[in-house]
Amino acid sequence: MDCDIEPSSLRCRVCGAAVSAAHVRRNCGTPPVPAGLGDMVKAGLSAIGITEERVSAAIGRPCGCSERAEKLNELGRKIGIG
């Protein structure tokens, strides 16, 4: 099965693999990984340059982003998102 490439992000909708152009065909052998609510928020923030490393550097201590993302994932599962 070929990857189903999302033109705006150049990522496969099924396996999440990144490609260099929307017309690239790639054999999609990876099962889909369901993204949780926290994973979606983290990906969105990373896309605009807000990363765990940058936040930690800005506040001068570990930010707890991973723990917060996991809590959002749990909440999302409870309400049916991811």
C-alpha positions as CSV (number, residue, x, y, z in Angstrom):
1,M,0.0,0.0,0.0
2,D,1.3,3.5,-0.9
3,C,1.5,6.2,1.7
4,D,-1.4,8.7,1.6
5,I,0.5,12.0,1.5
6,E,-1.1,15.1,3.0
7,P,0.0,17.9,0.6
8,S,0.1,20.6,3.2
9,S,2.4,18.8,5.6
10,L,4.1,16.3,3.2
11,R,3.5,13.6,5.7
12,C,1.7,10.3,5.3
13,R,-1.8,10.3,6.8
14,V,-1.4,6.6,7.8
15,C,2.2,6.1,9.1
16,G,3.3,9.7,9.6
17,A,6.4,9.4,7.5
18,A,7.7,12.7,6.0
19,V,8.5,12.9,2.3
20,S,10.2,15.6,0.2
21,A,7.4,16.2,-2.2
22,A,3.7,15.5,-2.4
23,H,4.1,13.3,-5.5
24,V,6.6,10.9,-3.9
25,R,5.3,7.3,-3.7
26,R,6.5,5.4,-0.6
27,N,5.5,1.9,0.5
28,C,3.6,2.4,3.7
29,G,4.4,-0.6,5.9
30,T,4.0,1.1,9.2
31,P,0.7,0.6,11.0
32,P,-0.9,3.9,11.9
33,V,-0.1,5.3,15.3
34,P,-3.1,7.0,16.9
35,A,-2.2,10.5,18.0
36,G,-3.5,11.6,21.3
37,L,-4.7,15.0,22.2
38,G,-1.3,15.9,23.9
39,D,0.6,14.6,20.9
40,M,-1.5,16.8,18.6
41,V,-0.9,19.9,20.7
42,K,2.8,19.1,20.9
43,A,3.1,18.6,17.2
44,G,1.2,21.9,16.5
45,L,3.4,23.8,18.9
46,S,6.6,22.2,17.4
47,A,5.4,23.2,13.9
48,I,5.6,26.9,14.9
49,G,8.9,26.5,16.8
50,I,7.7,26.1,20.3
51,T,9.7,23.0,21.5
52,E,10.3,21.4,24.9
53,E,13.9,22.4,24.6
54,R,13.2,26.1,23.9
55,V,10.6,26.4,26.7
56,S,13.0,24.8,29.2
57,A,15.8,27.2,28.1
58,A,13.5,30.2,28.4
59,I,12.2,29.4,31.9
60,G,15.6,28.0,33.1
61,R,14.3,24.7,34.4
62,P,12.6,21.5,33.0
63,C,9.2,22.6,31.7
64,G,7.2,19.3,32.2
65,C,5.9,19.4,28.7
66,S,6.1,15.6,28.3
67,E,4.1,15.0,31.5
68,R,1.5,17.6,30.4
69,A,1.2,16.0,27.0
70,E,0.7,12.5,28.6
71,K,-2.1,14.0,30.8
72,L,-3.7,15.5,27.8
73,N,-3.5,12.1,26.0
74,E,-5.3,10.5,28.9
75,L,-7.9,13.2,28.9
76,G,-8.3,12.8,25.2
77,R,-8.9,9.1,25.5
78,K,-11.5,9.7,28.1
79,I,-13.5,12.1,25.9
80,G,-12.8,10.1,22.7
81,I,-10.0,12.0,21.0
82,G,-7.1,9.7,20.1
